[in-house]
């Protein structure tokens, strides 16, 4: 995994964490609609990061078996 890959993945996880925090804050202040949208954004960022890691892991496995 390159430094660029690691940075990209870390950025996605950070964005997801901030969105979760913002969603929790919005929910605690009674803004449930905003909290739901932020939670969806956080989930999307988390899933994107997970898929990216899977692709990198698959590519790494294939390159070591060749």
C-alpha positions as CSV (number, residue, x, y, z in Angstrom):
1,X,0.0,0.0,0.0
2,X,1.4,3.4,-1.0
3,X,1.4,6.5,1.2
4,X,-1.2,8.0,-1.1
5,X,-3.5,5.0,-0.6
6,X,-3.0,5.2,3.2
7,X,-3.7,9.0,3.2
8,X,-6.8,8.6,1.1
9,X,-8.2,5.8,3.4
10,X,-7.3,7.8,6.5
11,X,-9.1,10.9,5.0
12,X,-12.2,8.9,4.3
13,X,-12.3,7.5,7.8
14,X,-11.8,11.0,9.3
15,X,-14.6,12.4,7.2
16,X,-16.8,9.6,8.4
17,X,-15.9,10.2,12.0
18,X,-16.6,14.0,11.7
19,X,-20.0,13.2,10.0
20,X,-20.9,10.8,12.9
21,X,-20.0,13.5,15.4
22,X,-22.0,16.1,13.6
23,X,-24.9,13.8,13.3
24,X,-24.8,13.0,17.0
25,X,-24.7,16.8,17.8
26,X,-27.6,17.5,15.4
27,X,-29.6,14.7,17.0
28,X,-28.9,16.0,20.5
29,X,-30.2,19.5,19.6
30,X,-33.4,18.1,18.1
31,X,-32.5,18.4,14.5
32,X,-33.3,14.8,13.5
33,X,-33.6,15.4,9.8
34,X,-30.1,16.8,9.6
35,X,-28.7,14.1,11.8
36,X,-30.1,11.4,9.5
37,X,-28.5,13.0,6.5
38,X,-25.2,13.3,8.2
39,X,-25.4,9.7,9.4
40,X,-26.0,8.6,5.8
41,X,-22.9,10.6,4.7
42,X,-20.8,9.0,7.4
43,X,-22.0,5.6,6.3
44,X,-21.2,6.3,2.7
45,X,-17.7,7.5,3.6
46,X,-17.1,4.4,5.8
47,X,-18.3,2.0,3.0
48,X,-16.1,3.8,0.4
49,X,-13.1,3.4,2.6
50,X,-13.8,-0.2,3.2
51,X,-14.2,-0.9,-0.5
52,X,-11.0,0.9,-1.3
53,X,-9.1,-1.1,1.3
54,X,-10.5,-4.4,-0.1
55,X,-9.3,-3.4,-3.6
56,X,-5.8,-2.6,-2.3
57,X,-5.6,-5.8,-0.3
58,X,-6.8,-7.9,-3.4
59,X,-4.2,-6.2,-5.6
60,X,-1.5,-6.7,-3.0
61,X,-2.3,-10.4,-2.7
62,X,-2.3,-10.8,-6.5
63,X,1.1,-9.1,-6.9
64,X,2.7,-11.3,-4.2
65,X,1.5,-14.5,-5.8
66,X,2.9,-13.7,-9.3
